[in-house]
């Protein structure tokens, strides 16, 4: 049997401000790029039609008004961490210099409430959303981003530093930049390769800038001396389609240069990989790269790797596209067409055609540890589903299975010497999904979007996680007591005062 998790292990949940918070024009806040995007692209498909839903985020799950209630529910689960990004447009609604006192006080109250319930806030500075004024000046693909981000970081470390000792600069820069700059799927919908490489550069430099301000905040006593600052990346470990084929193996190397090295080497090792320099030469961007930026990046590397592990990627060389292979889903590529993500039919997939291979969490964690020699934390891991509510709650055995399989792999990796400090599942409660609106559910806790009450209600998976935390371990398949978790959720919903209907 695997050894239990350490007693100081962080069991957390994660979410994102624009997906849960609401209060979009309250407390002095003004619009961000996501407000503009959801307003201009609003689309609710007919019931049963498989189209993307882009719904309003004006209220979302109303965390803005319900954060105290949510902290009590998190305490009931037993989590000791909550990963969350502060909404930049709430703190700097008009420009890069004038911060909104009401906005920063809101997050002070949120962090106090978490601490009072035994929960460590795990703040993320940037999670895809920029104030609209900054986006209109060029956003993340412009040098104006850097000074604005410095001022944003500085005030957060000063005012919120005393509530926690674990911070992250940004979340999923790879998904953000590819969906917003190589595609028009998410804001700012640039669909411009040159702008993509500019965004990669400035986001990398912003990590060093944040670290510089973090160190200054330590000197001034705003942040504890042993506090750490990391970056969160959604690396998909590469698996060769044919492990004996040289072309597929080479494609894996190429894929990892773009999917791993490009997004972690700058802030972990202080260097850009070759593919970056090849791109800036191709797009005549050499003037963008300043010596002082590179020196700062080398000097101010980060302390911790956050890893959003959902799935690995089965990688094939381009020649596979000309072979008569029937795939589960159409092959795709990530930045380069020299490596293709393929979907063999003999694999497990989610309803959204995401590959399910939990064993690569532990396998690939060794790669991260050996390559960067920095502690790790799973910051996102979860499964979206069209949950069905019955008797006021949701029985989500499928979510329990998925999460438990992955937590076993974290436990295994720790047993093998990989220094995981925590696991944070996606997500605490149901929220707005950029791909599925409010229909695609990820939460341990449900939110009544359908009746528009936004009342919280339990799912079986909430009580599975509580059991894991109490026992400091995940469970073998035959140990999972689905009926127990369901009955605990049902009893809690009927009797526990933490649920809105009883307040």
C-alpha positions as CSV (number, residue, x, y, z in Angstrom):
1,X,0.0,0.0,0.0
2,X,1.2,3.5,-0.8
3,X,2.3,5.7,2.1
4,X,-0.2,8.3,3.2
5,X,0.1,12.0,2.2
6,X,2.3,14.1,4.5
7,X,0.3,15.8,7.3
8,X,1.3,19.2,5.9
9,X,0.1,18.3,2.4
10,X,-2.2,21.0,0.8
11,X,-5.6,19.6,-0.2
12,X,-7.1,22.4,-2.2
13,X,-9.7,23.4,-4.8
14,X,-9.2,25.9,-7.6
15,X,-11.3,28.3,-9.6
16,X,-11.1,31.6,-11.5
17,X,-12.5,35.0,-10.9
18,X,-14.3,35.7,-14.2
19,X,-15.8,32.2,-14.1
20,X,-17.3,32.4,-10.5
21,X,-17.2,35.9,-9.1
22,X,-19.8,38.0,-10.8
23,X,-20.3,41.6,-9.4
24,X,-18.9,42.8,-12.7
25,X,-19.8,46.4,-12.3
26,X,-20.0,46.5,-8.5
27,X,-17.4,47.9,-6.0
28,X,-15.8,50.2,-8.5
29,X,-15.0,47.5,-11.0
30,X,-15.1,48.2,-14.7
31,X,-15.0,45.9,-17.8
32,X,-12.3,43.4,-18.8
33,X,-11.5,41.6,-22.0
34,X,-13.8,38.8,-20.9
35,X,-16.7,41.1,-20.3
36,X,-16.4,42.5,-23.8
37,X,-16.0,39.0,-25.2
38,X,-19.0,37.4,-23.5
39,X,-21.2,40.5,-24.3
40,X,-20.3,40.6,-28.0
41,X,-20.3,36.8,-28.5
42,X,-23.3,35.9,-26.3
43,X,-24.9,32.7,-27.6
44,X,-27.1,30.2,-25.8
45,X,-27.7,27.2,-28.1
46,X,-31.0,25.4,-28.2
47,X,-31.5,22.5,-25.7
48,X,-29.8,19.4,-26.9
49,X,-27.8,21.1,-29.6
50,X,-24.0,20.5,-29.4
51,X,-22.8,24.1,-29.8
52,X,-20.6,26.2,-27.7
53,X,-22.4,28.2,-25.0
54,X,-21.1,31.7,-24.3
55,X,-23.3,33.1,-21.5
56,X,-23.2,36.2,-19.3
57,X,-20.7,36.4,-16.5
58,X,-22.3,39.5,-14.9
59,X,-23.4,37.3,-11.9
60,X,-21.8,33.9,-12.7
61,X,-21.9,31.9,-9.4
62,X,-22.1,35.1,-7.4
63,X,-18.9,34.5,-5.3
64,X,-18.8,38.3,-4.9
65,X,-21.7,38.1,-2.5
66,X,-21.3,34.5,-1.3
67,X,-17.6,34.1,-0.5
68,X,-18.3,33.7,3.3
69,X,-20.8,31.0,2.7
70,X,-18.4,29.3,0.3
71,X,-15.6,29.4,2.8
72,X,-17.9,27.6,5.3
73,X,-18.6,24.9,2.7
74,X,-14.9,24.5,2.0
75,X,-14.3,24.1,5.7
76,X,-17.0,21.4,5.7
77,X,-15.1,19.6,3.0
78,X,-11.9,19.9,5.0
79,X,-9.7,21.6,2.4
80,X,-6.8,23.7,3.7
81,X,-6.2,25.6,0.4
82,X,-8.1,27.6,-2.2
83,X,-6.4,28.7,-5.5
84,X,-7.9,31.8,-6.9
85,X,-6.9,34.8,-9.1
86,X,-7.7,38.4,-8.2
87,X,-9.6,40.3,-10.8
88,X,-7.3,42.9,-12.2
89,X,-10.1,45.1,-13.5
90,X,-11.5,45.2,-9.9
91,X,-8.3,46.6,-8.6
92,X,-7.1,48.8,-11.4
93,X,-10.4,49.6,-13.3
94,X,-9.2,52.8,-15.1
95,X,-5.4,52.7,-15.6
96,X,-2.1,51.2,-14.4
97,X,-1.5,53.8,-11.6
98,X,-4.7,54.4,-9.7
99,X,-5.9,51.3,-7.8
100,X,-9.4,50.9,-6.5
101,X,-9.4,50.8,-2.7
102,X,-12.8,49.1,-2.6
103,X,-11.6,46.4,-4.9
104,X,-8.5,45.5,-2.8
105,X,-10.6,45.6,0.4
106,X,-12.9,43.0,-1.2
107,X,-10.0,40.6,-1.6
108,X,-8.8,41.4,1.9
109,X,-12.2,40.3,3.2
110,X,-12.1,37.2,1.0
111,X,-8.7,36.2,2.3
112,X,-9.6,36.9,5.9
113,X,-12.7,34.7,5.6
114,X,-10.6,31.9,4.2
115,X,-8.1,32.1,6.9
116,X,-10.8,32.1,9.6
117,X,-12.0,28.8,8.2
118,X,-8.5,27.2,8.2
119,X,-7.9,27.7,4.5
120,X,-4.8,29.1,2.9
121,X,-5.5,31.4,-0.1
122,X,-3.3,30.4,-3.0
123,X,-3.4,33.6,-5.2
124,X,-2.8,33.6,-8.9
125,X,-1.9,37.0,-10.3
126,X,-3.0,36.5,-13.9
127,X,-5.6,34.1,-15.3
128,X,-6.4,35.2,-18.8
129,X,-8.3,38.4,-18.0
130,X,-7.0,41.9,-18.5
131,X,-8.7,45.2,-17.7
132,X,-10.3,46.6,-20.9
133,X,-8.2,49.7,-20.8
134,X,-5.1,47.6,-20.8
135,X,-6.4,45.4,-23.7
136,X,-7.1,48.5,-25.7
137,X,-3.5,49.6,-25.2
138,X,-2.1,46.3,-26.5
139,X,-2.7,43.8,-23.7
140,X,-0.3,40.9,-23.1
141,X,1.3,41.2,-26.6
142,X,2.6,44.7,-25.8
143,X,5.3,46.1,-23.6
144,X,2.7,48.3,-21.8
145,X,1.7,45.0,-20.1
146,X,4.9,44.9,-18.1
147,X,4.7,48.1,-16.1
148,X,1.0,47.6,-15.5
149,X,1.7,44.1,-14.3
150,X,4.4,45.4,-12.0
151,X,2.1,47.9,-10.3
152,X,-0.6,45.2,-10.0
153,X,1.8,42.7,-8.4
154,X,3.2,45.3,-6.1
155,X,-0.2,46.3,-4.5
156,X,-1.3,42.7,-4.2
157,X,1.9,41.6,-2.4
158,X,1.7,44.6,-0.1
159,X,-2.0,44.3,0.9
160,X,-2.6,40.5,0.7
161,X,0.9,39.1,1.4
162,X,0.2,38.5,5.1
163,X,-2.6,36.0,4.4
164,X,-0.6,33.4,2.6
165,X,2.9,32.1,1.7
166,X,2.2,30.5,-1.7
167,X,1.6,32.6,-4.8
168,X,1.5,32.0,-8.6
169,X,2.3,34.5,-11.4
170,X,0.0,33.1,-14.0
171,X,-2.2,30.2,-15.1
172,X,-2.0,28.2,-18.3
173,X,-0.1,30.7,-20.5
174,X,-0.1,28.0,-23.2
175,X,-3.9,27.6,-23.5
176,X,-4.4,31.3,-23.1
177,X,-2.0,32.4,-25.9
178,X,-2.9,29.7,-28.4
179,X,-6.7,30.2,-28.0
180,X,-6.5,34.0,-28.0
181,X,-3.6,34.7,-30.4
182,X,-3.3,31.7,-32.7
183,X,-7.0,31.3,-32.7
184,X,-10.0,33.5,-32.1
185,X,-11.6,31.1,-29.6
186,X,-11.0,33.3,-26.5
187,X,-10.3,37.0,-26.0
188,X,-8.6,39.1,-27.3
189,X,-9.2,37.0,-30.5
190,X,-6.1,38.3,-32.3
191,X,-5.5,35.2,-34.5
192,X,-2.0,36.6,-35.4
193,X,1.2,34.5,-35.2
194,X,3.3,37.6,-34.6
195,X,1.1,38.8,-31.8
196,X,1.3,35.3,-30.3
197,X,5.1,35.3,-30.0
198,X,5.0,38.8,-28.5
199,X,2.5,37.6,-25.9
200,X,4.8,34.6,-25.1
201,X,7.7,37.0,-24.5
202,X,5.9,39.6,-22.3
203,X,4.2,36.9,-20.2
204,X,7.6,35.3,-19.6
205,X,9.2,38.6,-18.6
206,X,6.2,39.4,-16.4
207,X,7.2,36.3,-14.3
208,X,10.6,37.8,-13.6
209,X,9.0,41.2,-12.8
210,X,6.6,39.6,-10.3
211,X,9.5,37.8,-8.6
212,X,11.5,41.1,-8.3
213,X,8.5,42.7,-6.6
214,X,7.9,39.6,-4.5
215,X,11.5,39.8,-3.2
216,X,11.1,43.5,-2.4
217,X,7.8,42.7,-0.6
218,X,9.8,40.2,1.5
219,X,12.4,42.8,2.4
220,X,9.6,45.2,3.5
221,X,7.8,42.5,5.6
222,X,4.7,42.4,3.4
223,X,5.3,38.8,2.5
224,X,6.9,36.2,4.8
225,X,10.6,35.4,4.2
226,X,9.8,31.7,3.4
227,X,7.0,32.5,1.0
228,X,7.3,31.1,-2.5
229,X,6.2,32.3,-6.0
230,X,5.6,29.9,-8.8
231,X,4.1,29.6,-12.3
232,X,1.2,27.3,-13.3
233,X,1.5,25.4,-16.6
234,X,-0.9,22.9,-18.4
235,X,1.8,20.6,-19.8
236,X,0.5,17.6,-21.8
237,X,3.3,15.0,-21.5
238,X,4.1,13.6,-25.0
239,X,3.5,9.9,-25.7
240,X,4.8,8.5,-29.0
241,X,2.1,7.0,-31.2
242,X,4.6,4.3,-32.0
243,X,7.4,4.1,-29.4
244,X,9.6,2.2,-32.0
245,X,9.2,4.7,-34.7
246,X,12.0,7.3,-35.0
247,X,9.7,9.9,-36.7
248,X,7.1,9.7,-33.9
249,X,9.8,9.9,-31.2
250,X,11.2,13.0,-33.0
251,X,7.8,14.5,-33.1
252,X,7.5,14.0,-29.3
253,X,10.8,16.0,-28.8
254,X,9.5,18.8,-31.0
255,X,6.1,18.8,-29.2
256,X,7.8,19.1,-25.7
257,X,10.0,21.9,-26.9
258,X,6.9,23.9,-27.7
259,X,4.5,22.6,-25.0
260,X,7.0,22.4,-22.1
261,X,10.3,24.2,-22.7
262,X,8.7,27.3,-24.2
263,X,6.4,27.9,-21.2
264,X,8.6,26.8,-18.2
265,X,12.2,27.2,-19.2
266,X,12.1,31.1,-19.2
267,X,10.8,31.3,-15.6
268,X,12.4,28.1,-14.2
269,X,15.8,28.2,-15.9
270,X,16.0,31.8,-17.1
271,X,16.3,30.9,-20.8
272,X,14.2,30.7,-23.9
273,X,14.4,27.5,-26.0
274,X,15.5,27.5,-29.6
275,X,12.0,27.5,-31.0
276,X,11.4,31.0,-29.5
277,X,14.5,32.5,-31.2
278,X,13.6,30.8,-34.5
279,X,10.2,32.4,-34.3
280,X,11.3,35.9,-33.5
281,X,13.8,35.8,-36.4
282,X,11.0,34.6,-38.7
283,X,8.7,37.4,-37.6
284,X,11.3,40.1,-37.4
285,X,10.8,40.6,-33.6
286,X,14.4,40.8,-32.5
287,X,14.0,44.5,-31.4
288,X,11.4,43.3,-28.8
289,X,14.0,41.3,-26.9
290,X,16.0,43.6,-24.6
291,X,19.2,42.6,-22.8
292,X,17.8,44.0,-19.5
293,X,14.8,41.8,-19.8
294,X,16.9,38.7,-20.4
295,X,19.2,39.5,-17.5
296,X,16.2,40.0,-15.1
297,X,14.7,36.7,-16.3
298,X,18.0,34.9,-15.5
299,X,18.3,36.6,-12.1
300,X,14.7,36.2,-11.0
301,X,13.7,32.6,-11.6
302,X,10.6,31.2,-9.8
303,X,10.4,28.8,-6.9
304,X,7.5,26.4,-7.6
305,X,5.8,24.6,-10.5
306,X,2.1,24.5,-10.6
307,X,0.9,21.8,-13.0
308,X,-2.6,21.6,-14.5
309,X,-2.8,17.9,-15.3
310,X,-5.8,16.8,-17.3
311,X,-4.3,14.6,-20.0
312,X,-1.1,13.6,-21.8
313,X,-0.9,13.9,-25.6
314,X,-0.3,11.0,-28.0
315,X,2.0,12.5,-30.6
316,X,2.7,11.4,-34.2
317,X,4.8,12.6,-37.0
318,X,3.0,14.4,-39.9
319,X,3.3,11.2,-42.0
320,X,0.4,9.7,-40.0
321,X,-2.0,12.1,-41.6
322,X,-1.5,10.4,-44.9
323,X,-2.1,6.9,-43.5
324,X,-5.5,5.3,-43.5
325,X,-6.0,5.4,-39.8
326,X,-9.5,5.9,-38.2
327,X,-9.2,8.2,-35.2
328,X,-11.5,8.8,-32.3
329,X,-11.2,12.5,-32.9
330,X,-9.5,14.5,-35.7
331,X,-5.8,15.0,-35.2
332,X,-4.7,18.5,-34.2
333,X,-1.4,20.4,-33.7
334,X,0.0,22.7,-31.0
335,X,1.8,25.7,-32.5
336,X,3.9,23.6,-34.9
337,X,2.8,21.2,-37.6
338,X,5.9,19.1,-37.1
339,X,4.1,17.2,-34.3
340,X,0.5,16.1,-34.3
341,X,-1.8,15.2,-31.4
342,X,-3.7,12.0,-32.4
343,X,-6.5,10.1,-30.8
344,X,-6.3,6.3,-31.2
345,X,-9.6,4.5,-30.9
346,X,-8.4,2.0,-28.2
347,X,-8.0,4.7,-25.5
348,X,-10.3,6.1,-22.8
349,X,-11.8,9.6,-23.4
350,X,-14.1,12.0,-21.6
351,X,-17.3,13.2,-23.2
352,X,-15.3,16.1,-24.5
353,X,-12.8,13.7,-26.2
354,X,-10.1,14.4,-23.6
355,X,-7.7,11.5,-23.2
356,X,-7.8,9.8,-19.8
357,X,-4.4,8.4,-18.7
358,X,-3.9,9.2,-15.0
359,X,-0.7,7.1,-14.9
360,X,1.2,9.8,-16.8
361,X,0.8,12.2,-13.9
362,X,3.3,10.2,-11.9
363,X,5.4,9.2,-14.9
364,X,5.8,12.8,-16.1
365,X,6.2,14.3,-12.7
366,X,9.7,12.8,-12.6
367,X,10.5,14.7,-15.8
368,X,9.5,18.0,-14.2
369,X,11.4,17.3,-11.0
370,X,14.6,16.2,-12.8
371,X,14.5,19.0,-15.4
372,X,13.8,21.9,-13.1
373,X,14.5,20.7,-9.5
374,X,11.6,22.7,-8.1
375,X,8.7,21.5,-5.9
376,X,5.5,20.7,-7.6
377,X,1.8,21.2,-7.0
378,X,-1.2,20.0,-9.0
379,X,-3.2,23.2,-9.4
380,X,-5.9,21.9,-11.7
381,X,-7.3,18.4,-12.3
382,X,-10.9,17.6,-12.9
383,X,-13.6,16.4,-15.3
384,X,-16.5,18.3,-16.8
385,X,-19.8,16.6,-17.1
386,X,-23.5,17.2,-17.7
387,X,-24.5,16.4,-14.1
388,X,-28.0,15.4,-13.3
389,X,-29.6,16.6,-10.0
390,X,-32.0,14.3,-8.2
391,X,-33.4,14.7,-4.6
392,X,-31.6,18.1,-4.4
393,X,-28.1,16.6,-4.9
394,X,-25.8,15.0,-7.6
395,X,-24.5,11.5,-7.5
396,X,-21.3,11.8,-9.5
397,X,-19.5,8.5,-9.2
398,X,-17.8,9.2,-12.5
399,X,-16.1,12.3,-11.0
400,X,-15.0,10.3,-8.0
401,X,-13.4,7.7,-10.2
402,X,-11.6,10.2,-12.3
403,X,-10.3,12.3,-9.4
404,X,-9.4,9.3,-7.2
405,X,-7.3,7.7,-10.0
406,X,-5.3,10.9,-10.4
407,X,-4.8,11.5,-6.7
408,X,-3.4,7.9,-6.4
409,X,-0.8,9.0,-9.0
410,X,0.1,12.0,-6.9
411,X,0.5,9.8,-3.9
412,X,2.6,7.3,-5.9
413,X,4.9,10.1,-7.2
414,X,5.5,11.4,-3.6
415,X,6.4,7.8,-2.6
416,X,8.9,7.8,-5.4
417,X,10.5,11.0,-4.3
418,X,8.8,13.7,-6.3
419,X,8.3,16.7,-4.0
420,X,4.6,17.5,-4.5
421,X,3.4,20.0,-1.9
422,X,-0.2,19.8,-2.7
423,X,-3.1,18.9,-5.0
424,X,-5.9,21.4,-6.0
425,X,-8.8,20.0,-8.0
426,X,-10.8,21.9,-10.6
427,X,-13.1,23.1,-9.2
428,X,-14.7,24.0,-5.9
429,X,-18.2,24.6,-7.3
430,X,-19.9,24.8,-10.7
431,X,-18.9,27.8,-12.7
432,X,-19.0,29.4,-16.1
433,X,-17.0,27.3,-18.5
434,X,-15.4,29.0,-21.6
435,X,-16.3,25.9,-23.7
436,X,-19.6,24.8,-22.1
437,X,-21.1,27.8,-20.4
438,X,-23.1,26.8,-17.3
439,X,-24.1,23.4,-18.6
440,X,-20.7,21.8,-18.3
441,X,-20.1,21.1,-14.6
442,X,-16.8,20.7,-12.8
443,X,-17.6,21.3,-9.2
444,X,-17.5,19.2,-6.0
445,X,-20.4,21.5,-5.0
446,X,-23.3,22.3,-7.3
447,X,-24.8,25.7,-8.1
448,X,-28.4,26.1,-9.0
449,X,-28.0,27.9,-12.3
450,X,-31.1,26.3,-13.8
451,X,-33.5,27.9,-11.3
452,X,-31.4,31.0,-11.1
453,X,-31.2,30.9,-7.3
454,X,-27.5,30.1,-7.4
455,X,-27.9,28.1,-4.2
456,X,-25.2,25.7,-3.4
457,X,-25.9,22.0,-3.0
458,X,-23.6,18.9,-2.4
459,X,-22.4,16.2,-4.7
460,X,-21.2,12.7,-3.8
461,X,-17.7,13.8,-4.8
462,X,-17.6,16.4,-2.1
463,X,-17.8,13.7,0.5
464,X,-15.3,11.5,-1.3
465,X,-12.8,14.4,-1.1
466,X,-13.6,14.9,2.6
467,X,-12.9,11.2,3.2
468,X,-9.5,11.5,1.3
469,X,-8.5,14.4,3.4
470,X,-9.5,12.8,6.7
471,X,-7.6,9.6,5.8
472,X,-4.6,11.4,4.1
473,X,-4.9,9.0,1.1
474,X,-6.7,8.2,-2.0
475,X,-8.4,4.8,-2.3
476,X,-8.1,1.6,-4.2
477,X,-11.1,1.0,-6.6
478,X,-12.6,-1.6,-4.4
479,X,-12.4,0.7,-1.3
480,X,-14.6,3.4,-2.9
481,X,-17.9,3.5,-1.1
482,X,-20.2,5.3,-3.5
483,X,-23.3,4.7,-1.6
484,X,-21.7,6.2,1.6
485,X,-20.7,9.4,-0.2
486,X,-24.1,9.7,-1.8
487,X,-26.0,9.2,1.5
488,X,-23.7,11.7,3.3
489,X,-24.4,14.3,0.6
490,X,-28.2,13.6,0.9
491,X,-28.2,13.8,4.7
492,X,-26.1,17.0,4.6
493,X,-28.4,18.7,2.1
494,X,-31.4,17.9,4.3
495,X,-29.9,18.8,7.7
496,X,-26.7,20.9,7.4
497,X,-27.1,24.7,7.9
498,X,-24.3,25.4,5.4
499,X,-26.7,25.1,2.5
500,X,-28.6,28.2,1.5
501,X,-32.1,26.9,1.8
502,X,-31.5,26.4,5.6
503,X,-29.9,29.7,6.2
